[in-house]
């Protein structure tokens, strides 16, 4: 494979067929990225074509270079590619092209799901619908069960085969299903995974005996995970017991002592009962509509299937617990701060606005297709933390403390991934300016960062899908939407300023004074002092932004000027951190290379060159900051700020 071509001829043909098939849009878009790279297009050209950021485009190229075609979960193995061009899709549906009828015997050119299709019961899309329900449960409960991709693949196939009747005589058992599976072309699954697949199919429909589990040719981890997958599949199968494909999962919400599953549809109650849910007390259903069942999954099923630690909420008790929390806010146009608001009320409005912004980007952040969603979500958490400081005097510290802790934990989880995105983005920008033949020198670095990012992203997803984050959102939302909550009492004997029009000017000019105090040390400032100045600029900018609605029109020019200085110092901080990380990476280079054979060891020259480039950038940003400082100190900036504040 030459540097000019990312794909071998056969791989390209496979991906082109994959794009033309009926497969998930995100995966087809990733295949398109690889083909465009193979055509010689640059990252900046590919990104707008596929509708992703440059960083995300580069990420999928690196994933392919690391993992090959296994990057695509839905991609059939090589010998199943004939079915894509002949009109049979991964889900087993026909696209209208000539070929074998659904009743024809299976052949090797069929995908896995199509191989089993003659032996499925029910038809009419039921297996595919159960698959979608099962994967939805799996993904929404990721922070609960912590199962990996290999388990998800087994669940996906087991859902398609849950009504499977093997074409052999005899009792339906793990052994008969496994033996038949092993006669099929399932290279995607190891022998142990094939056994697990047979066990999940069997357990989801029948009784589970401990002696049966212990006799399986499975590792202890797989034995436990098979039970969890069977539990998920049993619920999913029950949720289409009516065979109408109308019962939908609205929400899966782990809570203290139980797991809430919210389903809707014309047959929701019937299917929920078939799924093993306790619907005896439908207080919640009466509240939200007769076609919606809010039910607690029965503890008995979970104890059988391997989650004995789950306890049951009585539906009425759980509904009472849920009802005390207001609905999470949808995004709105502006905070709505007024000059006559108390500082506590203004702070609540500002934080609620940015809380809604954080939630707006949550789903896209967890999906991971666009790194800008993660950036925007992290920015929202930072603004809320800044708001805590700006409005702190208006609230009781003990009330704010747990909410601030939740924000810090969330910001930390997001920040680990975002920082690596920034490092990788800037490294790729550096590479894009090099000749094509010189662009592979940073591969060891980018692959290491990519691995770190995957680990950080897994931790982030565990946090965002976890119980602590869910409780934080509920409690913080309740605080933000309860007028007067946590506000400090106002003394009648010793009045203090508490109204926005009285307090905001003092806050803004106090922040300005903290920034201008650096003037006396700027000419000899150390890098850590410039970092501290960046933080003070950020505080000043955020403070002006929080009160922007009540300030004069000149506030926009003030914010724009502050952003220029903050961005310059931010780039300097990124360059400084990058040089430290690169030095550490090179310090450990020999130790990592010692694990390789002599003729496989790599040349660090390109990484040293990149370290030199980042040092040069760091130097440039330091020596040019003085020009921006003069820009900040000009009369026009002070005049704009004074005019903006004068309207209060």
Order of alpha helices (4+ residues) and beta strands (2+ residues): alpha-alpha-alpha-alpha-alpha-alpha-alpha-alpha-alpha-alpha-alpha-alpha-alpha-beta-beta-alpha-beta-alpha-beta-alpha-alpha-alpha-alpha-alpha-alpha-alpha-alpha-alpha-alpha-alpha-alpha-alpha-alpha
